[in-house]
């Protein structure tokens, strides 16, 4: 089974802190994604990566950056956390064929609270 | 740009009954994929069912089936013989064949009551 692991299930941070959310997948998938999930808004794409060191902006990239130094790991960085970034963050991965078919494998999510 | 709309924020159903979740989408693409994903409480989101737009036949996976109406841009999910484990948030999603990224709907929280 594909496993996507997010390093922290729950985080509480202060406004202005730098926040790292880590995601690791074990199925050698080319594509990785970071989504934000908010009630009534569904999932919104922050950033995605289709290869090591490659990244593309999603629909809501402002206030976020990403890093993909190794194929299996995709990190989401909040340079200076703000209260409006309080949310559930979901990491996902897909194979190269999944790029078209859209089948994603998700992690359990990281619930971030910014005080 | 694609949009996906789920007009039912919450639904409930009695165990063993049938429930249908609605989804509409808007696109100018001619070929695409549609999905229903399930997110159980505090657990990972998983793919429930997938439909390719060029296929006329509605997809079916055990108790889950879809009613795909391409002209109406409608993609509903029917769950038969509902079980307590079906309690989850359900998301409809769209992906164009051109190889972009998934667009998700707002989600429908389904509760199956004993």
Contacts between the chains, C-beta under 8 A, distances in Angstrom:
chain1	res1	chain2	res2	distance
A	4	B	44	7.5
A	33	B	101	7.0
A	35	B	104	7.9
A	40	B	9	7.1
A	40	B	106	5.7
A	41	B	106	6.4
A	42	B	4	7.7
A	42	B	6	7.8
A	42	B	91	6.2
A	42	B	104	4.3
A	42	B	105	5.4
A	42	B	106	4.5
A	42	B	107	5.3
A	43	B	91	6.7
A	43	B	102	7.8
A	43	B	104	4.2
A	44	B	104	7.7
A	45	B	101	5.6
A	45	B	102	7.6
A	48	B	101	6.0
A	58	B	101	6.9
A	90	B	45	6.9
A	92	B	45	7.9
A	99	B	99	5.2
A	100	B	33	7.6
A	100	B	95	7.4
A	100	B	97	6.1
A	100	B	99	4.8
A	101	B	33	5.8
A	101	B	50	7.1
A	101	B	95	7.3
A	102	B	33	5.0
A	102	B	35	6.1
A	102	B	50	7.7
A	102	B	93	6.9
A	102	B	95	3.2
A	102	B	101	7.9
A	102	B	102	5.1
A	103	B	35	7.6
A	103	B	47	5.7
A	103	B	50	6.8
A	104	B	37	7.9
A	104	B	45	7.9
A	104	B	47	7.4
A	104	B	102	6.5
A	106	B	44	5.0
A	106	B	45	4.2
A	106	B	46	7.4
A	107	B	44	6.6
A	108	B	42	7.6
A	108	B	43	6.7
A	108	B	44	5.1
A	109	B	44	7.8
